[in-house]
Amino acid sequence: MKKQFGAVTVVLLVLLSMTAFAATNGRYDQQIQQAVSQKMHGTKQLTDVNATVDDGIVTLTGSVNLYQDKLNAGKKVKKIANVTGVRNNIEVAGANVSDSQLEQKLAKKLAFDRVGYFDNTFNYLALNVQNGVVTLEGEMVYDTPKASALAVVAGTPGVRDVVDNVKVLPASFFDNSLRVRIARAIYRDPVLSKYAIDPVHPIRIVVDNGHVTLYGSVDSTMDKNVAGVRAGTVSGSFSVDNKLVVNKG
């Protein structure tokens, strides 16, 4: 009997706590609603965004022109006091761009993103566009180049949504040393030195825990093979996977 009474007491306490929590959140709903409306209507790009609030959870609907605007709307709402969650159901209804055109445009933008930075040679990024949804794959040395690439995509007209499958590689002094030594071996080779002139560095060197992968495009099968040999001669690597693609024509 005592055990049953104790169990009933626990259930009642849980229910009372949940009720009190809901009541506490709910009492801020009107205040949150007003704050959200002010932020949305005070920003030109978000005037067509609507919001409802239920127990501190904000649901955003409506439309914007850029995917970046959708992200910005969610960020603005999260900063409002007493907001416990955000459901971002905003539609991106900007320019209509074909998948092929959008992919070509993004590929060019991303190729030149962070040109001149030390890490550019050691990052690899691939993209696919389907019905305006951009999927990014790849490996980056730091968070910064990944964030930069995502910002480029989010701010491009025609992008409806983004799937982020980009991996940030683990920090490693060993891998950093290996990256630099392989880059020297490849770009100082007389056959391959011409690729160092290209501002977007077509030969990209990805090192993950001592495992090396070469990405990018080269002019001939010989260039591909030489790059693989040069990378393989550098001490310290556990494996070299040559994924360089030979340009057609």
N, C-alpha and C positions, 0 to 999 in steps of 0.2 A: 504493500500500500504506500509506504514511504517513497519507494522508488518511482511509482506511478505519479505520485504527487510532485516529486522532484522534476520528473520529465515534463509534466504539464506546466510547471512553473518556468522551466527553461524556455519552452515554446512560447509562452505568453510574453516573457521578457524579450525574446527575439522579435516577436510581432510588434510589440510596443516600440522597440528600438527602430525597426524599419518604418513604422508609422511616423515616429518623431523625426526621422531622417528625411522622409518624403515631405513632411510638413515644413521642415526647415528649409529645404531646397525650394519648394513650391512658393514660399512667401517672397522669394526674390525674382520670380518669373516676370512680373510686370516691369520691374526695374531693369532686368536683363533685356527684355523686349525693347524698351525705350533706348537703351544704350546701343543695341545692335542696329536699330533703325537709324539712329544718328550717324553711326559709323558707315553704314551702307549708303545712305543718301548723301553723306558728306564727301563721298568719293565718286568722282565722275564715272569711273569704270565699273562701279558696282550699283548704280542706280536701279538696275533691273533685277536686283537680288532681293528675295523676300526671306523672312525667317519666322519660325514658330518656336516657342519655348515650352518645355514640359519638364518640371522638376529639375531645372538647371541645365537640361540638355537642349541645345540649339540645333534645329534642322534648317539648313539653308537650301532654298530652291531658287528658280529663276534662271537667268542666262547672263553670260559675259562673252566678250570677244576673244579673249586669250586664256589659255590654260593657266598662265601665271596669275591672271586676275582671280581665278577660282582659288588658287592656293593662297593668294593674299587675303581673300575674304575669310577663309578659315583661320588664318593666323590672327587677323584682327579680332575675331570673335573669341578666340582662346585667351586673349589678354584681358577680356572683360571680367570684372570681379564676380565671383559666385557661379561662373559657368563651369559645369562639371564634365561636359562633353560636347562634341560638335559632329553632326552628321552633314557632310558636305555633298549635297545632291544637286549642285549647280551644274547646268549644262553649258558646254562651250559651243556657242553658236556663231562663231566668227566666219572668216573667209573660207570658202569651199576650195580646197586644193586637192588635186588627185594624189593618190598614195605615191606614185612614181615621182611626181614633181616634188612632193614634200620630202621624200627620201633623198633625192638629189640635192635639194637645198640644204637640208640638215647635214648631210655628209660633208658638203663643202664648208659649212660654218664650223662644224666640229673639227675638221681637219686643221683649220687655222686657229682654233681656240688654244690659247696658251702657247702659241709659237714664240720661241725665244726663251721660254722658261726651262730650267735645268731638267725638270722631270718629264718634259714632253716626249722625249725618245723612249721613255720607260713605261708609258701608258698605252693601253690598247682599248679601243672602243669600237663596237659594231652596233648597227641599228637595223631595225625592221619596222616597216609601217604597214598597218592593215586597218582600213576604215578609219584613218586618222589617229589610231592608237599607236604610239611610238614605244617600241620595246628596245631598251638599251642593254647590251651585254658587254662585258669586258672586265679588265683588271686595271686598277689604278694604284700608284705608289702611295698617294696621300688622299685625305678627304677633300682637300681644296680643288684639285682638278675634277673630281667627281661632281662636286657642287657646281663648279663652273659649267660643266657639260650639261647638267640638268637644267641650269638656268637658261642656257642657250636654247634648249629644246622647249622649255616652258614658255619662253617669250616669242616663239615663232608662230605666226598666223597659220591656221589649218590644223594645229595639234589639238586633238580632242581629249587625249588622256596619255599618261606616261606609265610604263611598267619598268621599274628600276631593278635590273638584275646585275648591276655593276658591283664587283667585289673590290674592297679596299684591302690591299695586301698587308700582311703583318709587318710591323717595323722590325728591321734586322740590319745590323751593321755589316754582317757577312754578305747579305744579299745586295746591299748598297755598293760594297766593294766589287762584287762580281759584276754588277750592272755596268759600272764605269769601265772595268777592264775589258769586258766584252765589246762595249761601244768603241773603245780605242782599237781593239783588234779588227773590228769590222770596218770602221770608217777610215782607218789608216791604210787599209789594203788598197793598192793601186787600182784594182778592178772595181772596188766598191766605194772609193772616195767620192765619186760623182753624186752618190745619194746623200752625202752630208750637205751638199749645196741646196737640196730641196728643203724649203722652209718648213714643210710638214713632216719631214723625216719618214720616208716610206718604210724603212726598216725599223720596226719597233721591237724593243728587247724587254720581255717580261720575265722577271725572276721571282719565283715563289719557293722559298725554303730550299734554295740551291738548284731548283729545276728551271731550266731556261726554255722559253718559247719565243720563236721569231715570227712576227706578224708583218703584214704589209705587202707591197708589190714591188717587183723588180722587172728589168727589161728582158732577161733571158734565163734559161735553165742553168747556164754556167754561173751567172751571178747568184742565183739561189744556192747552188751547190757550194760556191766559194764562201758565202755567208755562213752556211752551216758548218763548214770546215773550220773557219776562223773562230766561230763561237765554241766549237768543240775543243780547240787547242788551249783554251783558257782554263787554267787549273782551278779546281774548287767546285765546278758544276757537277751535279749528279746525273743530269741528262740534258739533252738538247733536242727539242722538237721543232723541226723546221717547217713552219706553216706559211712560208712566203708564197705568194701567188705570182706566176709569170704573166705579165701583161700580154694580151692578144694583139696581134698586128703591130 
